[in-house]
Amino acid sequence: MKYLIVLCLVIAVALAKPQNLLEKLLQKPDVDTCATAKDLGPNCVNWARNGFCTNCQWTCAQRKHYCERTCGFCHPDYVCNEQCLTQAPRIMKELSKEEIEMLNRQ
């Protein structure tokens, strides 16, 4: 009986190790996705200070397009909130020069 229990434990351990090894081999390496992300906006740091990254006046796609790195869109677990209580969602478009100037003034 003792040998049967030991045999079962040995089999369980032997079967578990290849799965863990396989999982480790299949895992993607930890890469900083923000290392390659770029901000296209000319003044994203100031825009972020003024709330651009969370302002629903612009869509998540617009915010990501202009300030992906500064706003944190490059992090794999980042979730952008498109639900705004005060305004209806806007259709994705390029920011106008006036909108960019407005952000720079804030």
C-alpha positions as CSV (number, residue, x, y, z in Angstrom):
1,M,0.0,0.0,0.0
2,K,2.9,2.3,0.9
3,Y,4.5,1.7,-2.5
4,L,1.3,2.4,-4.3
5,I,1.0,5.8,-2.6
6,V,4.6,6.6,-3.4
7,L,4.1,5.4,-7.0
8,C,1.1,7.7,-7.4
9,L,3.0,10.7,-6.0
10,V,5.9,10.0,-8.3
11,I,3.6,9.8,-11.3
12,A,1.8,13.0,-10.3
13,V,5.0,14.9,-10.0
14,A,6.4,13.5,-13.2
15,L,3.3,14.5,-15.1
16,A,3.1,18.0,-13.5
17,K,6.7,19.0,-14.4
18,P,6.4,18.9,-18.2
19,Q,3.2,21.0,-18.1
20,N,5.0,23.6,-16.0
21,L,8.0,23.5,-18.3
22,L,5.7,23.7,-21.4
23,E,3.9,26.7,-19.9
24,K,7.1,28.5,-19.2
25,L,8.3,27.8,-22.8
26,L,5.1,29.1,-24.3
27,Q,4.8,32.2,-22.1
28,K,5.7,35.5,-23.9
29,P,8.7,37.2,-22.4
30,D,8.0,40.2,-20.2
31,V,8.4,43.1,-22.6
32,D,7.8,46.7,-21.7
33,T,5.1,47.6,-24.3
34,C,5.5,51.2,-23.4
35,A,9.1,51.2,-24.5
36,T,8.0,51.3,-28.2
37,A,4.9,53.4,-27.7
38,K,5.0,57.0,-28.9
39,D,3.1,60.2,-28.2
40,L,2.1,62.0,-31.4
41,G,0.6,64.9,-29.5
42,P,3.0,67.9,-29.2
43,N,2.3,68.4,-25.5
44,C,1.0,65.2,-24.0
45,V,2.5,65.7,-20.5
46,N,0.6,69.0,-20.0
47,W,-2.5,67.6,-21.7
48,A,-2.5,64.7,-19.2
49,R,-2.1,67.1,-16.3
50,N,-5.2,68.9,-17.6
51,G,-7.2,65.7,-17.8
52,F,-6.9,64.7,-21.5
53,C,-6.3,61.1,-20.7
54,T,-9.7,60.7,-18.9
55,N,-11.7,63.4,-20.7
56,C,-14.6,61.8,-22.6
57,Q,-14.8,64.9,-24.9
58,W,-12.4,62.8,-27.0
59,T,-12.8,59.1,-27.7
60,C,-10.4,56.5,-26.4
61,A,-9.1,56.0,-29.9
62,Q,-8.3,59.7,-30.2
63,R,-6.6,59.8,-26.8
64,K,-4.6,56.7,-27.6
65,H,-3.6,58.0,-31.0
66,Y,-2.2,61.3,-29.7
67,C,-0.9,60.3,-26.2
68,E,-0.6,56.5,-26.1
69,R,2.5,56.5,-23.9
70,T,1.7,59.4,-21.5
71,C,-1.9,58.2,-20.9
72,G,-0.8,54.6,-20.4
73,F,-2.7,53.0,-23.2
74,C,0.4,51.0,-24.0
75,H,0.0,48.9,-20.8
76,P,-1.7,45.5,-21.6
77,D,-4.1,45.8,-18.6
78,Y,-5.2,49.4,-19.3
79,V,-8.9,49.8,-19.9
80,C,-10.2,53.0,-21.4
81,N,-13.6,54.2,-20.2
82,E,-15.8,55.3,-23.1
83,Q,-18.8,55.7,-20.9
84,C,-19.4,59.4,-20.2
85,L,-22.4,60.6,-18.3
86,T,-22.3,64.1,-19.6
87,Q,-21.8,63.7,-23.3
88,A,-22.7,61.4,-26.1
89,P,-19.9,59.4,-27.7
90,R,-18.2,61.2,-30.6
91,I,-17.2,59.7,-33.9
92,M,-13.4,59.2,-34.3
93,K,-11.8,62.1,-36.1
94,E,-8.5,63.9,-36.1
95,L,-8.2,66.7,-33.5
96,S,-8.6,70.1,-35.2
97,K,-5.9,72.7,-34.7
98,E,-8.3,74.6,-32.5
99,E,-8.8,71.6,-30.3
100,I,-5.0,71.1,-30.0
101,E,-4.6,74.8,-29.2
102,M,-7.3,74.5,-26.6
103,L,-5.5,71.6,-24.9
104,N,-2.2,73.5,-25.0
105,R,-3.8,76.5,-23.3
106,Q,-5.3,74.5,-20.4
